[in-house]
Amino acid sequence: MARTDNWDIATPFVARFEVDASHIDRLEHMNNAVYLTFMEQAAWQHTEALGIGWQSYVDLDAACVVHRHELDYLMPAHLGDELEVATWIAENDGRLTMWRAFQFRRVGDGRTVFRARTHYVTVKLSNGRARRMPQLFVDAYRPASDA
């Protein structure tokens, strides 16, 4: 079947997931909390693809933690659906915060089922307090329009 829409940006990072029985809720669709799990997994895959692994976070004593999610559930995903989860850096102030965008598309028909944005704040791993973004984060987490 032909795709009915495109990615929101030209070249996002894309991960793929399949909806299995553990993801289904009583309404017989993917539970809303699973979207957050897939978002986190796609974000980490993208971060690693950008050259930042967990050891970089430890060595820099810095991490990006979620401050806010904005979630738009557009249509349900069901058992057996394959989902492409696109993510990209939407904004980065180069100091403390950034926004990451997400778009979930059902492989079978190409329809977008979900969009989200997550606002992150940079903190020190050692104490959890806000800190200036390390230069590695500034360089790697460039907004997609800058890449």
N, C-alpha and C positions, 0 to 999 in steps of 0.2 A: 504494500500500500504506500502511496506517495506521502511524503511529509506535508503537513498542513501549516507548519510555521518554521521559523528559523531560530537560531540562537540569538540572544539579545545583543551579543557582541560578535565580532568577526571570528575570533580565535580563542575561545575559552579553554581552560583545562577541563577535560571530561573523564569522569570515572563511570563505571557501570556496575549496577547492582540488580539482583533479581529478588522480587518479592516472594518470600517463602511463608510457610504456614505460621512460623513464629511471629511474623509481622502483622498478621491479620487480627482484627478486633471483632467484637460482637456484631458490628455493623457490616461485617464481611468485606471490609476494605482495609488498606494499610493504616494502622494506627498512627495518629498524628505525632506521637513521640518518636516513631521510627524515622520520620523525616529529619529530625534533629540528629539522630545517630548517623544517618547517611551524610548529612551536611558535615558533621565532624570528621567522618572518615574521608570524604572527598577533600576537605580543607587540609588534612594532614598529608594526603597523597600529593596535593598541589604544592604544599610547603616543601616536602621532600624533593619534588621535581624542580623546585626553585633553588635547591642546594642547601636547604636548612633542615638538618635533622635534629632529633631530640638532644644529641650531644652538644650541638651549637647552642641551644637554649641553656643547657647546664653550664657550658663554658662561659657564656656571656652573662649568666645570672639574670636572664630576662626571658619573659614569655608574654604571649598575647592571650589575654583572657576575655571571655565574653562579657560584655556589659549590657547588650541589648540585642534581641532578635526581632525582626519584623517578618511575619510569615503570611503568605497568601496561598491558601489551599484552593486551587482552581477546579479540580475534578479528582475523583478518587483513583487510586491505584489498587489493583486487585491481585489475588494470588496468581503467581506465574508471570506477572508483568515484568519485563526487563525495563529498567530505568537508566537513562543516561543522565548523570548529574554533572552539570557544568558549574564551574566556579571561577571567579576572577576577583582581583582586587579592584574595587570600584573607586575608593578614595583612600588617601594616606596623607595625613598632615605632616609626616616626617618628624614629628616630635613625640607624640604620645598615643595617638589613636589612628585606627583605620577601619574602613568598611569593606567587607567581603560580600559579593553577590552570589546567588545561586539560582539555577534554573533546572528543574527536573523535567525531562521529556520521556514519554513512553515510546520505546523503540518500535513497537508494533504499528503505530499510526503517526508517530512524530509529534503528537500533541503535547503541549506544555501542561503539566498537571499541577505544578507548584513553582512559586518564586519566593525568594527570601533575601534578606540582607541581615548581616550580623555586624555589630559594632564591637570592636575589640579595643582594649586598653592595654598598654604595655606595663608590666609589673616586674619587680625583682622577684625571682624565684625564692630567694633566701628569706624574704619577709612578707611578700605579697603586696607591698606598697607600690604605688605608681612610680614609674621612672621614665626617663627619656629613652626613646627608642634607639637601640644600638645602630650604628651605621650599616651593619649587615642587613638589618631589617628594612631600613630606609631604601637601600639599594635593591634588595630582592623583592620586597612587597610594593613594587611600583604599580600605580593604577594601570589598568589594561590599556587605556588610551595613550599612556606614556611608553608602553612596551615596544 
